[in-house]
Amino acid sequence: MAKKVVASLQKGGGKEHTKVIKMVKSDKTNSYTFKEEIVHNDKVKDWFAKN
């Protein structure tokens, strides 16, 4: 999947987007999960504050 994401971002305005990954701890199982998303460079800080 990562190859498709990277390939599609290189065609157009890919430099304007960033793939963000945040590690979140689960309350029930005490394990960590990862939230991944591709967001615009201007909204990276907002994404981390929201999630």
PDB file of N, H, CA, C and O in Angstrom:
ATOM      1  N   MET A   1       0.816  -1.190   0.000  1.00  0.00           N
ATOM      2  CA  MET A   1       0.000   0.000   0.000  1.00  0.00           C
ATOM      3  C   MET A   1       0.861   1.255   0.000  1.00  0.00           C
ATOM      4  O   MET A   1       0.508   2.244  -0.641  1.00  0.00           O
ATOM      5  N   ALA A   2       1.966   1.228   0.698  1.00  0.00           N
ATOM      6  H   ALA A   2       2.252   0.424   1.220  1.00  0.00           H
ATOM      7  CA  ALA A   2       2.805   2.423   0.779  1.00  0.00           C
ATOM      8  C   ALA A   2       3.338   2.814  -0.584  1.00  0.00           C
ATOM      9  O   ALA A   2       3.484   4.000  -0.878  1.00  0.00           O
ATOM     10  N   LYS A   3       3.629   1.830  -1.418  1.00  0.00           N
ATOM     11  H   LYS A   3       3.510   0.866  -1.179  1.00  0.00           H
ATOM     12  CA  LYS A   3       4.152   2.146  -2.739  1.00  0.00           C
ATOM     13  C   LYS A   3       3.128   2.912  -3.566  1.00  0.00           C
ATOM     14  O   LYS A   3       3.484   3.844  -4.288  1.00  0.00           O
ATOM     15  N   LYS A   4       1.861   2.527  -3.465  1.00  0.00           N
ATOM     16  H   LYS A   4       1.572   1.770  -2.879  1.00  0.00           H
ATOM     17  CA  LYS A   4       0.813   3.217  -4.213  1.00  0.00           C
ATOM     18  C   LYS A   4       0.646   4.652  -3.725  1.00  0.00           C
ATOM     19  O   LYS A   4       0.455   5.565  -4.528  1.00  0.00           O
ATOM     20  N   VAL A   5       0.717   4.850  -2.432  1.00  0.00           N
ATOM     21  H   VAL A   5       0.872   4.108  -1.780  1.00  0.00           H
ATOM     22  CA  VAL A   5       0.557   6.186  -1.868  1.00  0.00           C
ATOM     23  C   VAL A   5       1.696   7.080  -2.334  1.00  0.00           C
ATOM     24  O   VAL A   5       1.466   8.210  -2.764  1.00  0.00           O
ATOM     25  N   VAL A   6       2.912   6.581  -2.249  1.00  0.00           N
ATOM     26  H   VAL A   6       3.099   5.663  -1.899  1.00  0.00           H
ATOM     27  CA  VAL A   6       4.068   7.377  -2.644  1.00  0.00           C
ATOM     28  C   VAL A   6       4.030   7.664  -4.139  1.00  0.00           C
ATOM     29  O   VAL A   6       4.320   8.785  -4.556  1.00  0.00           O
ATOM     30  N   ALA A   7       3.680   6.685  -4.942  1.00  0.00           N
ATOM     31  H   ALA A   7       3.444   5.774  -4.603  1.00  0.00           H
ATOM     32  CA  ALA A   7       3.636   6.873  -6.393  1.00  0.00           C
ATOM     33  C   ALA A   7       2.572   7.888  -6.784  1.00  0.00           C
ATOM     34  O   ALA A   7       2.800   8.698  -7.683  1.00  0.00           O
ATOM     35  N   SER A   8       1.434   7.863  -6.139  1.00  0.00           N
ATOM     36  H   SER A   8       1.249   7.205  -5.409  1.00  0.00           H
ATOM     37  CA  SER A   8       0.378   8.803  -6.500  1.00  0.00           C
ATOM     38  C   SER A   8       0.705  10.222  -6.042  1.00  0.00           C
ATOM     39  O   SER A   8       0.269  11.184  -6.674  1.00  0.00           O
ATOM     40  N   LEU A   9       1.459  10.368  -4.966  1.00  0.00           N
ATOM     41  H   LEU A   9       1.813   9.587  -4.453  1.00  0.00           H
ATOM     42  CA  LEU A   9       1.813  11.696  -4.483  1.00  0.00           C
ATOM     43  C   LEU A   9       2.895  12.348  -5.344  1.00  0.00           C
ATOM     44  O   LEU A   9       3.005  13.573  -5.363  1.00  0.00           O
ATOM     45  N   GLN A  10       3.687  11.557  -6.048  1.00  0.00           N
ATOM     46  H   GLN A  10       3.598  10.562  -6.032  1.00  0.00           H
ATOM     47  CA  GLN A  10       4.768  12.118  -6.849  1.00  0.00           C
ATOM     48  C   GLN A  10       4.268  12.723  -8.149  1.00  0.00           C
ATOM     49  O   GLN A  10       5.004  13.474  -8.788  1.00  0.00           O
ATOM     50  N   LYS A  11       3.059  12.427  -8.558  1.00  0.00           N
ATOM     51  H   LYS A  11       2.461  11.817  -8.038  1.00  0.00           H
ATOM     52  CA  LYS A  11       2.539  12.920  -9.835  1.00  0.00           C
ATOM     53  C   LYS A  11       2.211  14.407  -9.793  1.00  0.00           C
ATOM     54  O   LYS A  11       2.592  15.141 -10.704  1.00  0.00           O
ATOM     55  N   GLY A  12       1.525  14.861  -8.772  1.00  0.00           N
ATOM     56  H   GLY A  12       1.216  14.264  -8.031  1.00  0.00           H
ATOM     57  CA  GLY A  12       1.035  16.239  -8.754  1.00  0.00           C
ATOM     58  C   GLY A  12       1.621  17.034  -7.617  1.00  0.00           C
ATOM     59  O   GLY A  12       2.826  17.278  -7.563  1.00  0.00           O
ATOM     60  N   GLY A  13       0.766  17.430  -6.717  1.00  0.00           N
ATOM     61  H   GLY A  13      -0.213  17.232  -6.760  1.00  0.00           H
ATOM     62  CA  GLY A  13       1.180  18.268  -5.599  1.00  0.00           C
ATOM     63  C   GLY A  13       1.575  17.462  -4.391  1.00  0.00           C
ATOM     64  O   GLY A  13       1.164  17.785  -3.276  1.00  0.00           O
ATOM     65  N   GLY A  14       2.347  16.441  -4.574  1.00  0.00           N
ATOM     66  H   GLY A  14       2.681  16.179  -5.480  1.00  0.00           H
ATOM     67  CA  GLY A  14       2.731  15.556  -3.478  1.00  0.00           C
ATOM     68  C   GLY A  14       3.593  16.216  -2.430  1.00  0.00           C
ATOM     69  O   GLY A  14       3.599  15.797  -1.273  1.00  0.00           O
ATOM     70  N   LYS A  15       4.319  17.239  -2.819  1.00  0.00           N
ATOM     71  H   LYS A  15       4.314  17.579  -3.759  1.00  0.00           H
ATOM     72  CA  LYS A  15       5.181  17.910  -1.857  1.00  0.00           C
ATOM     73  C   LYS A  15       4.377  18.755  -0.882  1.00  0.00           C
ATOM     74  O   LYS A  15       4.912  19.221   0.124  1.00  0.00           O
ATOM     75  N   GLU A  16       3.113  18.953  -1.168  1.00  0.00           N
ATOM     76  H   GLU A  16       2.678  18.574  -1.985  1.00  0.00           H
ATOM     77  CA  GLU A  16       2.250  19.726  -0.282  1.00  0.00           C
ATOM     78  C   GLU A  16       1.594  18.864   0.783  1.00  0.00           C
ATOM     79  O   GLU A  16       0.882  19.391   1.638  1.00  0.00           O
ATOM     80  N   HIS A  17       1.813  17.543   0.759  1.00  0.00           N
ATOM     81  H   HIS A  17       2.391  17.114   0.064  1.00  0.00           H
ATOM     82  CA  HIS A  17       1.175  16.631   1.700  1.00  0.00           C
ATOM     83  C   HIS A  17       2.227  15.855   2.488  1.00  0.00           C
ATOM     84  O   HIS A  17       3.347  15.640   2.024  1.00  0.00           O
ATOM     85  N   THR A  18       1.839  15.446   3.685  1.00  0.00           N
ATOM     86  H   THR A  18       0.930  15.621   4.062  1.00  0.00           H
ATOM     87  CA  THR A  18       2.718  14.696   4.564  1.00  0.00           C
ATOM     88  C   THR A  18       1.949  13.513   5.136  1.00  0.00           C
ATOM     89  O   THR A  18       0.770  13.628   5.469  1.00  0.00           O
ATOM     90  N   LYS A  19       2.630  12.375   5.245  1.00  0.00           N
ATOM     91  H   LYS A  19       3.588  12.282   4.973  1.00  0.00           H
ATOM     92  CA  LYS A  19       2.034  11.217   5.892  1.00  0.00           C
ATOM     93  C   LYS A  19       2.354  11.308   7.373  1.00  0.00           C
ATOM     94  O   LYS A  19       3.522  11.315   7.762  1.00  0.00           O
ATOM     95  N   VAL A  20       1.321  11.377   8.197  1.00  0.00           N
ATOM     96  H   VAL A  20       0.373  11.371   7.881  1.00  0.00           H
ATOM     97  CA  VAL A  20       1.503  11.510   9.643  1.00  0.00           C
ATOM     98  C   VAL A  20       1.106  10.204  10.324  1.00  0.00           C
ATOM     99  O   VAL A  20       0.140   9.547   9.937  1.00  0.00           O
ATOM    100  N   ILE A  21       1.866   9.851  11.335  1.00  0.00           N
ATOM    101  H   ILE A  21       2.651  10.384  11.649  1.00  0.00           H
ATOM    102  CA  ILE A  21       1.622   8.619  12.091  1.00  0.00           C
ATOM    103  C   ILE A  21       1.676   8.962  13.568  1.00  0.00           C
ATOM    104  O   ILE A  21       2.623   9.596  14.033  1.00  0.00           O
ATOM    105  N   LYS A  22       0.655   8.541  14.305  1.00  0.00           N
ATOM    106  H   LYS A  22      -0.115   8.026  13.928  1.00  0.00           H
ATOM    107  CA  LYS A  22       0.617   8.802  15.737  1.00  0.00           C
ATOM    108  C   LYS A  22       0.370   7.502  16.477  1.00  0.00           C
ATOM    109  O   LYS A  22      -0.494   6.717  16.086  1.00  0.00           O
ATOM    110  N   MET A  23       1.124   7.267  17.546  1.00  0.00           N
ATOM    111  H   MET A  23       1.826   7.905  17.864  1.00  0.00           H
ATOM    112  CA  MET A  23       0.970   6.071  18.353  1.00  0.00           C
ATOM    113  C   MET A  23      -0.020   6.368  19.472  1.00  0.00           C
ATOM    114  O   MET A  23       0.140   7.341  20.209  1.00  0.00           O
ATOM    115  N   VAL A  24      -1.045   5.526  19.597  1.00  0.00           N
ATOM    116  H   VAL A  24      -1.175   4.735  18.999  1.00  0.00           H
ATOM    117  CA  VAL A  24      -2.103   5.727  20.584  1.00  0.00           C
ATOM    118  C   VAL A  24      -2.200   4.482  21.463  1.00  0.00           C
ATOM    119  O   VAL A  24      -2.236   3.358  20.963  1.00  0.00           O
ATOM    120  N   LYS A  25      -2.240   4.694  22.769  1.00  0.00           N
ATOM    121  H   LYS A  25      -2.210   5.608  23.175  1.00  0.00           H
ATOM    122  CA  LYS A  25      -2.341   3.574  23.705  1.00  0.00           C
ATOM    123  C   LYS A  25      -3.796   3.238  23.969  1.00  0.00           C
ATOM    124  O   LYS A  25      -4.600   4.128  24.246  1.00  0.00           O
ATOM    125  N   SER A  26      -4.139   1.967  23.885  1.00  0.00           N
ATOM    126  H   SER A  26      -3.486   1.244  23.660  1.00  0.00           H
ATOM    127  CA  SER A  26      -5.495   1.498  24.130  1.00  0.00           C
ATOM    128  C   SER A  26      -5.720   1.335  25.632  1.00  0.00           C
ATOM    129  O   SER A  26      -4.865   0.804  26.341  1.00  0.00           O
ATOM    130  N   ASP A  27      -6.865   1.792  26.105  1.00  0.00           N
ATOM    131  H   ASP A  27      -7.559   2.224  25.529  1.00  0.00           H
ATOM    132  CA  ASP A  27      -7.181   1.669  27.526  1.00  0.00           C
ATOM    133  C   ASP A  27      -7.517   0.235  27.921  1.00  0.00           C
ATOM    134  O   ASP A  27      -7.184  -0.207  29.020  1.00  0.00           O
ATOM    135  N   LYS A  28      -8.177  -0.485  27.020  1.00  0.00           N
ATOM    136  H   LYS A  28      -8.447  -0.126  26.127  1.00  0.00           H
ATOM    137  CA  LYS A  28      -8.638  -1.836  27.334  1.00  0.00           C
ATOM    138  C   LYS A  28      -7.501  -2.845  27.388  1.00  0.00           C
ATOM    139  O   LYS A  28      -7.400  -3.620  28.339  1.00  0.00           O
ATOM    140  N   THR A  29      -6.646  -2.838  26.371  1.00  0.00           N
ATOM    141  H   THR A  29      -6.728  -2.208  25.599  1.00  0.00           H
ATOM    142  CA  THR A  29      -5.631  -3.889  26.260  1.00  0.00           C
ATOM    143  C   THR A  29      -4.235  -3.421  26.643  1.00  0.00           C
ATOM    144  O   THR A  29      -3.308  -4.231  26.677  1.00  0.00           O
ATOM    145  N   ASN A  30      -4.062  -2.138  26.931  1.00  0.00           N
ATOM    146  H   ASN A  30      -4.815  -1.480  26.903  1.00  0.00           H
ATOM    147  CA  ASN A  30      -2.753  -1.579  27.270  1.00  0.00           C
ATOM    148  C   ASN A  30      -1.731  -1.737  26.152  1.00  0.00           C
ATOM    149  O   ASN A  30      -0.527  -1.678  26.399  1.00  0.00           O
ATOM    150  N   SER A  31      -2.197  -1.937  24.938  1.00  0.00           N
ATOM    151  H   SER A  31      -3.175  -1.985  24.737  1.00  0.00           H
ATOM    152  CA  SER A  31      -1.293  -2.049  23.794  1.00  0.00           C
ATOM    153  C   SER A  31      -1.373  -0.772  22.967  1.00  0.00           C
ATOM    154  O   SER A  31      -2.269   0.053  23.149  1.00  0.00           O
ATOM    155  N   TYR A  32      -0.429  -0.632  22.068  1.00  0.00           N
ATOM    156  H   TYR A  32       0.298  -1.302  21.920  1.00  0.00           H
ATOM    157  CA  TYR A  32      -0.369   0.568  21.231  1.00  0.00           C
ATOM    158  C   TYR A  32      -0.877   0.279  19.825  1.00  0.00           C
ATOM    159  O   TYR A  32      -0.626  -0.791  19.271  1.00  0.00           O
ATOM    160  N   THR A  33      -1.585   1.231  19.260  1.00  0.00           N
ATOM    161  H   THR A  33      -1.789   2.100  19.710  1.00  0.00           H
ATOM    162  CA  THR A  33      -2.015   1.162  17.870  1.00  0.00           C
ATOM    163  C   THR A  33      -1.526   2.420  17.170  1.00  0.00           C
ATOM    164  O   THR A  33      -1.154   3.396  17.821  1.00  0.00           O
ATOM    165  N   PHE A  34      -1.527   2.393  15.858  1.00  0.00           N
ATOM    166  H   PHE A  34      -1.829   1.599  15.330  1.00  0.00           H
ATOM    167  CA  PHE A  34      -1.027   3.514  15.091  1.00  0.00           C
ATOM    168  C   PHE A  34      -2.131   4.083  14.217  1.00  0.00           C
ATOM    169  O   PHE A  34      -2.847   3.344  13.542  1.00  0.00           O
ATOM    170  N   LYS A  35      -2.263   5.408  14.236  1.00  0.00           N
ATOM    171  H   LYS A  35      -1.681   6.009  14.785  1.00  0.00           H
ATOM    172  CA  LYS A  35      -3.186   6.107  13.348  1.00  0.00           C
ATOM    173  C   LYS A  35      -2.350   6.748  12.252  1.00  0.00           C
ATOM    174  O   LYS A  35      -1.413   7.497  12.528  1.00  0.00           O
ATOM    175  N   GLU A  36      -2.698   6.448  11.005  1.00  0.00           N
ATOM    176  H   GLU A  36      -3.459   5.839  10.781  1.00  0.00           H
ATOM    177  CA  GLU A  36      -1.968   6.993   9.867  1.00  0.00           C
ATOM    178  C   GLU A  36      -2.921   7.747   8.965  1.00  0.00           C
ATOM    179  O   GLU A  36      -4.068   7.342   8.772  1.00  0.00           O
ATOM    180  N   GLU A  37      -2.438   8.846   8.416  1.00  0.00           N
ATOM    181  H   GLU A  37      -1.507   9.175   8.572  1.00  0.00           H
ATOM    182  CA  GLU A  37      -3.252   9.631   7.501  1.00  0.00           C
ATOM    183  C   GLU A  37      -2.326  10.529   6.684  1.00  0.00           C
ATOM    184  O   GLU A  37      -1.222  10.857   7.119  1.00  0.00           O
ATOM    185  N   ILE A  38      -2.778  10.915   5.515  1.00  0.00           N
ATOM    186  H   ILE A  38      -3.675  10.648   5.161  1.00  0.00           H
ATOM    187  CA  ILE A  38      -2.047  11.864   4.693  1.00  0.00           C
ATOM    188  C   ILE A  38      -2.793  13.189   4.760  1.00  0.00           C
ATOM    189  O   ILE A  38      -3.959  13.285   4.378  1.00  0.00           O
ATOM    190  N   VAL A  39      -2.094  14.215   5.256  1.00  0.00           N
ATOM    191  H   VAL A  39      -1.147  14.137   5.567  1.00  0.00           H
ATOM    192  CA  VAL A  39      -2.718  15.521   5.436  1.00  0.00           C
ATOM    193  C   VAL A  39      -1.881  16.589   4.737  1.00  0.00           C
ATOM    194  O   VAL A  39      -0.714  16.369   4.410  1.00  0.00           O
ATOM    195  N   HIS A  40      -2.491  17.733   4.518  1.00  0.00           N
ATOM    196  H   HIS A  40      -3.438  17.912   4.783  1.00  0.00           H
ATOM    197  CA  HIS A  40      -1.803  18.864   3.903  1.00  0.00           C
ATOM    198  C   HIS A  40      -0.775  19.416   4.895  1.00  0.00           C
ATOM    199  O   HIS A  40      -0.998  19.382   6.105  1.00  0.00           O
ATOM    200  N   ASN A  41       0.336  19.917   4.388  1.00  0.00           N
ATOM    201  H   ASN A  41       0.518  19.945   3.405  1.00  0.00           H
ATOM    202  CA  ASN A  41       1.409  20.409   5.260  1.00  0.00           C
ATOM    203  C   ASN A  41       0.944  21.480   6.235  1.00  0.00           C
ATOM    204  O   ASN A  41       1.460  21.559   7.350  1.00  0.00           O
ATOM    205  N   ASP A  42      -0.011  22.301   5.843  1.00  0.00           N
ATOM    206  H   ASP A  42      -0.430  22.237   4.937  1.00  0.00           H
ATOM    207  CA  ASP A  42      -0.499  23.365   6.708  1.00  0.00           C
ATOM    208  C   ASP A  42      -1.306  22.835   7.889  1.00  0.00           C
ATOM    209  O   ASP A  42      -1.470  23.543   8.882  1.00  0.00           O
ATOM    210  N   LYS A  43      -1.806  21.626   7.805  1.00  0.00           N
ATOM    211  H   LYS A  43      -1.673  21.050   6.998  1.00  0.00           H
ATOM    212  CA  LYS A  43      -2.714  21.106   8.828  1.00  0.00           C
ATOM    213  C   LYS A  43      -2.101  19.995   9.678  1.00  0.00           C
ATOM    214  O   LYS A  43      -2.827  19.301  10.390  1.00  0.00           O
ATOM    215  N   VAL A  44      -0.792  19.814   9.619  1.00  0.00           N
ATOM    216  H   VAL A  44      -0.203  20.377   9.040  1.00  0.00           H
ATOM    217  CA  VAL A  44      -0.148  18.743  10.381  1.00  0.00           C
ATOM    218  C   VAL A  44      -0.294  18.978  11.882  1.00  0.00           C
ATOM    219  O   VAL A  44      -0.671  18.060  12.611  1.00  0.00           O
ATOM    220  N   LYS A  45      -0.005  20.179  12.354  1.00  0.00           N
ATOM    221  H   LYS A  45       0.302  20.924  11.762  1.00  0.00           H
ATOM    222  CA  LYS A  45      -0.109  20.465  13.791  1.00  0.00           C
ATOM    223  C   LYS A  45      -1.539  20.332  14.277  1.00  0.00           C
ATOM    224  O   LYS A  45      -1.771  19.861  15.390  1.00  0.00           O
ATOM    225  N   ASP A  46      -2.501  20.740  13.461  1.00  0.00           N
ATOM    226  H   ASP A  46      -2.312  21.123  12.557  1.00  0.00           H
ATOM    227  CA  ASP A  46      -3.915  20.592  13.838  1.00  0.00           C
ATOM    228  C   ASP A  46      -4.291  19.128  13.961  1.00  0.00           C
ATOM    229  O   ASP A  46      -5.051  18.758  14.856  1.00  0.00           O
ATOM    230  N   TRP A  47      -3.772  18.290  13.077  1.00  0.00           N
ATOM    231  H   TRP A  47      -3.154  18.590  12.350  1.00  0.00           H
ATOM    232  CA  TRP A  47      -4.092  16.860  13.090  1.00  0.00           C
ATOM    233  C   TRP A  47      -3.572  16.227  14.388  1.00  0.00           C
ATOM    234  O   TRP A  47      -4.281  15.451  15.028  1.00  0.00           O
ATOM    235  N   PHE A  48      -2.343  16.559  14.772  1.00  0.00           N
ATOM    236  H   PHE A  48      -1.767  17.189  14.252  1.00  0.00           H
ATOM    237  CA  PHE A  48      -1.796  15.986  16.009  1.00  0.00           C
ATOM    238  C   PHE A  48      -2.537  16.507  17.235  1.00  0.00           C
ATOM    239  O   PHE A  48      -2.700  15.770  18.208  1.00  0.00           O
ATOM    240  N   ALA A  49      -2.987  17.752  17.211  1.00  0.00           N
ATOM    241  H   ALA A  49      -2.855  18.350  16.421  1.00  0.00           H
ATOM    242  CA  ALA A  49      -3.727  18.298  18.351  1.00  0.00           C
ATOM    243  C   ALA A  49      -5.101  17.653  18.458  1.00  0.00           C
ATOM    244  O   ALA A  49      -5.601  17.426  19.560  1.00  0.00           O
ATOM    245  N   LYS A  50      -5.712  17.358  17.314  1.00  0.00           N
ATOM    246  H   LYS A  50      -5.306  17.542  16.419  1.00  0.00           H
ATOM    247  CA  LYS A  50      -7.058  16.784  17.303  1.00  0.00           C
ATOM    248  C   LYS A  50      -7.043  15.315  17.698  1.00  0.00           C
ATOM    249  O   LYS A  50      -7.915  14.872  18.447  1.00  0.00           O
ATOM    250  N   ASN A  51      -6.076  14.555  17.213  1.00  0.00           N
ATOM    251  H   ASN A  51      -5.368  14.915  16.605  1.00  0.00           H
ATOM    252  CA  ASN A  51      -6.049  13.086  17.448  1.00  0.00           C
ATOM    253  C   ASN A  51      -5.256  12.728  18.656  1.00  0.00           C
ATOM    254  O   ASN A  51      -5.136  11.549  18.989  1.00  0.00           O
TER     255      ASN A  51
END
